[in-house]
Amino acid sequence: MITNPNPASLAGLSAAQAKEVIFGIITTLKLTEKEILALEEEAAKWRNRSMLARSKGMDKLAAEAEKELERINQKIGVLLDEKKEYKIQIEDMRRQLPGLAARERSIDPDILEQELLMALGKTGEEAETERAFQELEKSSAADSALDALKAKMKPDGTGET
């Protein structure tokens, strides 16, 4: 049986890795279901043997068959519990997949900017200088436009208003 305290946790995995883990558990679930079916067939065989032995008055042989039937039924019970647990884990993991995929898609704008600057061959210091000049140019252009507007609006005749 599964011993991990939180086997359905996909923390720290990528979406692709998480899908592989889920696929592995689904595979185990399918194998467990096959084993249950095989054991149920085996149980039916021993149940029939027990009934046959009882009908022929062979109580000792019937008791042996019932003993084997009980052993098989115990195995089936354990496997049914595992099957249930696997299904719960798979459902829990499937609910976590969208979150994992979303974390992979999130973009840190600062990291993106640094990567773009590095791709352009600029260092962090050059980027800071470039950014400072861009801000200065924007500010200067805004100041120039404001001064032009003020000059245009003056009532002393230099403006047209």
C-alpha positions in Angstrom: 0.0 0.0 0.0 1.1 3.6 -0.5 3.1 5.0 2.4 3.9 8.6 1.3 2.1 11.0 3.8 0.9 13.1 0.9 1.3 11.1 -2.3 -1.0 13.4 -4.3 1.2 16.4 -3.9 2.9 17.6 -7.1 4.8 20.4 -5.5 8.0 21.2 -7.2 7.2 19.4 -10.4 6.6 20.8 -13.9 3.3 20.2 -15.6 5.0 17.6 -17.8 6.6 15.8 -14.9 3.3 15.9 -13.0 1.5 14.3 -16.0 4.1 11.5 -16.0 3.5 10.9 -12.3 -0.3 10.8 -12.9 0.2 8.5 -15.9 2.3 6.1 -13.7 -0.4 6.0 -11.1 -3.1 5.4 -13.7 -1.0 2.5 -15.0 -0.7 1.1 -11.5 -4.4 1.5 -11.1 -5.1 -0.4 -14.3 -2.8 -3.2 -13.3 -4.5 -3.4 -9.9 -7.9 -3.6 -11.6 -6.6 -6.5 -13.8 -5.3 -8.3 -10.7 -8.6 -7.8 -8.9 -10.4 -9.4 -11.9 -8.1 -12.3 -12.0 -8.5 -12.9 -8.2 -12.3 -12.6 -8.6 -12.2 -15.4 -11.2 -10.0 -17.4 -8.9 -12.4 -16.8 -6.0 -15.3 -18.0 -8.2 -13.4 -21.2 -9.0 -12.8 -21.9 -5.3 -16.4 -21.1 -4.4 -17.6 -23.6 -7.0 -15.1 -26.2 -5.7 -16.4 -25.6 -2.1 -20.0 -26.1 -3.2 -19.1 -29.2 -5.2 -17.2 -30.8 -2.3 -20.2 -30.0 0.1 -22.7 -31.4 -2.3 -20.6 -34.7 -2.4 -20.4 -34.8 1.4 -16.6 -34.0 1.4 -16.6 -31.5 4.3 -12.9 -31.6 4.8 -12.2 -30.8 1.2 -14.9 -28.1 1.2 -13.3 -26.5 4.3 -9.9 -26.4 2.5 -11.6 -24.7 -0.5 -13.3 -22.2 1.7 -10.0 -21.5 3.4 -8.4 -20.7 0.0 -11.5 -18.6 -0.9 -11.1 -16.5 2.3 -7.4 -15.9 1.5 -8.2 -14.7 -2.0 -11.0 -12.5 -0.7 -8.6 -10.9 1.7 -6.3 -10.1 -1.2 -9.2 -8.7 -3.1 -10.1 -6.5 -0.2 -6.6 -5.0 0.1 -6.5 -4.4 -3.7 -9.9 -2.7 -3.6 -8.6 -0.3 -0.9 -5.5 0.4 -3.0 -7.7 1.0 -6.1 -9.8 3.5 -4.1 -6.7 5.3 -2.9 -5.2 5.5 -6.4 -8.4 7.0 -7.7 -8.4 9.7 -5.0 -4.7 10.5 -5.7 -5.3 10.8 -9.4 -8.2 13.1 -8.9 -6.3 15.3 -6.5 -3.3 15.5 -8.9 -5.5 16.3 -11.8 -6.9 19.3 -9.9 -3.3 20.5 -9.3 -2.3 20.4 -13.0 -3.8 23.8 -14.1 -1.9 25.5 -11.3 1.3 23.9 -12.3 0.8 24.9 -15.9 -0.1 28.5 -14.9 3.1 28.8 -12.9 5.1 27.8 -15.9 3.4 30.4 -18.1 3.9 33.3 -15.7 6.5 35.8 -16.8 8.5 38.0 -14.5 8.8 41.3 -16.4 12.1 42.2 -14.7 13.7 38.9 -15.7 12.3 39.2 -19.2 13.8 42.7 -19.5 17.2 41.5 -18.3 17.1 38.6 -20.7 16.2 40.9 -23.6 19.0 43.3 -22.7 21.5 40.5 -22.4 20.3 39.2 -25.8 21.1 42.7 -27.2 24.5 42.6 -25.6 23.9 45.2 -22.9 25.1 44.8 -19.4 23.0 45.8 -16.4 24.8 49.1 -16.0 24.4 50.0 -19.6 20.7 49.2 -19.3 20.3 51.4 -16.3 22.1 54.3 -18.1 19.9 53.7 -21.2 16.8 53.7 -19.0 17.8 56.9 -17.2 18.4 58.7 -20.5 15.0 57.5 -21.8 13.3 58.9 -18.7 15.2 62.2 -19.1 14.3 62.5 -22.7 10.6 61.8 -21.9 10.7 64.4 -19.2 12.5 66.9 -21.4 10.0 66.4 -24.2 7.1 66.9 -21.8 8.7 70.0 -20.4 9.3 71.4 -23.9 5.7 70.8 -24.9 4.4 72.4 -21.7 6.6 75.5 -22.2 5.4 75.8 -25.8 1.8 75.5 -24.6 2.4 78.2 -21.9 4.0 80.5 -24.4 1.1 80.1 -26.7 -1.4 80.8 -23.9 0.2 84.0 -22.6 -2.1 87.0 -22.9 0.8 89.4 -23.6 0.4 89.0 -27.3 3.0 86.4 -28.0 0.3 83.8 -28.2 -2.8 83.8 -30.3 -5.4 83.4 -27.6 
